[in-house]
Amino acid sequence: MKFILTRLAVVCFGLILPILMIELALWLIPNASWKSLISKSPPRFILYRSDRDIGWVPIPNAEINWQGYGEFDVNVKMNSLGLRDRERATYEKSPGTFRILILGDSFTEGIQVPLEQLFSIRLETCLNEQVSPTIEVINGGVSGYSTGDELLFFLKEGVKYQPDLVLVAIFAANDTVKEMGREFDDNMIQSLGGFQFYLDSQGHLQKRWLEWADPDHEISWPERLLRRYSSIYYILRAPDSTVRGEVNETIDDWWPESPSPESVLAKSNDEPDYRDDENLIIFAEGFPDNPDVPPQIKAWWRLFETIVLELQKQVALHDAQLAAVIIPRDAQIHPELYQIHVNEFIKRYGTLGDTVWDLAAPDKAILEFMNKHTIPTLDLMPGFQAYAQTHDDLLYFEQDIHFTQQGHRLAAGLMCDWLIEDGLVPR
C-alpha cells in the first residue's frame, strides 16, 4: 500500500507540476500580449459580479489595488451599497437635500485615481460651496457600461437614491456605437455575462442575454477560483478565447477596399495598435447622416437615441430631470493624436470616398439630438481644448486613456459652473 501511494503521489506530482509551470509562464507574459484578448483579468471578478437585471454590478465593499501601465497605483474600494463613492449607510435622502445621480462608464467610475479626486466628489464639493440647499452627488459609474446598461442600472438601483437630477455621462466613442454593437467577445461579457440591446421590427427597445456567465446559476467556489486565477482555464473554457486578429466585420463587410487579415496583422512592433474602427467613423463629417457611414453604424446610432429617450421617460416617471454631459476622448483634445488615429484608419482601409473628418462630429450629433428633446447637455470638449492650449499637464493618461487627476478636476469645475448657470441645481 505504501508503494502504491508513493507511486500515485509521484504521478500526481508529475501531472500537477507541468500545469503549475505553464500557469506561471502564462502569468509572466505581459498582459497586453495576449491576456486582454481572452479577457483574462482577475480584478474583474474581484470588483464585479453578474446581475440578472443589469448584467454586472460592483460587489459591495470589494477592494483591490489597481495598477496600470506604470501610470497609476490606486487602492480601489466599493462602498457598502456597491458604488465607487463615499460610504453611505442607506439609500434614503435627508430632508432638504438636492441629490444628483451620475450614470456613466469607466470614466465616471474612475478607478484610475483616488476616490477623493473623482469628478463626482469634486463636483459635490464645488456645488456646496456655491449653492444651497445641501447637494449630494452619487457616483453611479460602472466600468464597461453602455447607455443601455445605465438605463437598467437606473431602474433597479438608481431609483433607490431618489435623485432630483440624473446626469448621464456620455463617452461618445463607446456609447453611440461600440457598446451598442456588443457581442460575445466584449471583455465584460466574456467574464460576467450581460445584455445586448437591439430594436425589434416595430422599433421597440429589446435586450437579450449574452452568456458565458449565467446570472441564475451560483458559480461554485472551484470555478470562481479558476476564473480569477487560471490562464489555462480561460484558454480552454472561455468562448471565442483564441487570440483574434484585428479584422472588424462591421467595417470589412462594407468597406470598398476591405483588407485581408494578413495585411492587417502584418505590422511592425512600433506601430500603434488601434482596435476601434467604429469609433473613428463617428468623426466622419455630418455623422450620422453622412452617406459614407455604414448602415450598421447608423442602426446603432438609432438604438442609442431610443435608449436615451427611454431613460428620459423613466427619469421623469420618478420625478427627476435628465441632463447629460459629453466626455471627449483624448484625440479630440490633442489634434496631433487624432491625426495618428486617422492615418492608421486610412492605412488599413483606404480613403472613405471624399469624406472629411470632423473632431466635433459626434458631439454635434449628440447636442442636436439632446436639444431636440429638451435634455440639457454640456459638451466638455471646448473647455478641455481651451485648457490644453495653455497648460502642459496631462488630462488623460497616455496609455490608459482615462482622466488623470487633473482631467477629473477640470471636468468637475466645468460641470459645476454649467449646473449653476443653467439653473439645474437650486440656488
BELNOR-V179973 format. One record per backbone hydrogen bond with DSSP energy under -1.0 kcal/mol. NH is the residue of the N-H (numbers start at 0). CO is the residue of the C=O. If there is no record, write none. Layout:
# BELNOR-V179973
nh:co
NH:CO
NH:CO
This chain:
# BELNOR-V179973
nh:co
4:0
5:1
6:2
7:3
8:4
9:5
10:6
11:7
12:8
13:9
14:10
15:11
16:12
18:14
19:15
20:16
21:17
22:18
23:19
24:20
25:21
26:22
27:23
32:29
35:30
37:34
39:34
40:38
43:40
44:41
46:42
47:43
48:56
50:54
54:50
56:48
58:46
60:78
61:58
63:75
65:73
67:71
70:67
73:65
75:63
77:61
78:82
81:78
84:82
96:93
97:133
99:135
100:164
101:137
102:166
108:104
109:105
112:109
116:113
117:114
121:117
122:118
123:119
124:120
125:121
126:122
127:123
128:124
129:126
130:126
135:97
137:99
139:101
139:137
141:103
144:141
149:145
150:146
151:147
152:148
153:149
154:150
155:151
156:152
157:152
158:153
159:156
160:157
161:158
163:98
164:98
165:320
166:100
167:322
168:102
169:324
173:170
174:170
175:171
178:173
180:176
181:178
185:182
189:185
190:186
191:187
192:188
193:209
195:207
197:205
199:203
202:199
205:197
207:195
209:193
216:213
223:219
224:220
225:221
226:222
227:223
228:224
229:225
233:229
234:230
235:231
236:232
237:233
240:237
251:247
252:248
253:250
254:250
263:259
264:260
265:261
266:264
270:267
279:275
280:276
282:279
283:280
284:355
286:283
288:285
292:289
297:293
298:294
299:295
300:296
301:297
302:298
303:299
304:300
305:301
306:302
307:303
308:304
309:305
310:306
311:307
312:308
313:309
314:310
315:311
316:312
318:315
319:314
320:163
322:165
323:375
324:167
325:377
326:169
331:328
333:329
336:333
337:333
338:334
339:335
340:336
341:337
342:338
343:339
344:340
345:341
346:342
347:343
348:344
349:345
354:351
357:282
360:357
363:359
364:360
365:361
366:362
367:363
368:364
369:365
370:366
371:367
372:368
373:370
374:369
377:323
379:325
383:379
384:380
385:381
386:382
387:383
388:384
389:386
390:386
396:401
400:396
403:394
407:403
408:404
409:405
410:406
411:407
412:408
413:409
414:410
415:411
416:412
417:413
418:414
419:415
420:416
421:417
422:419
423:418
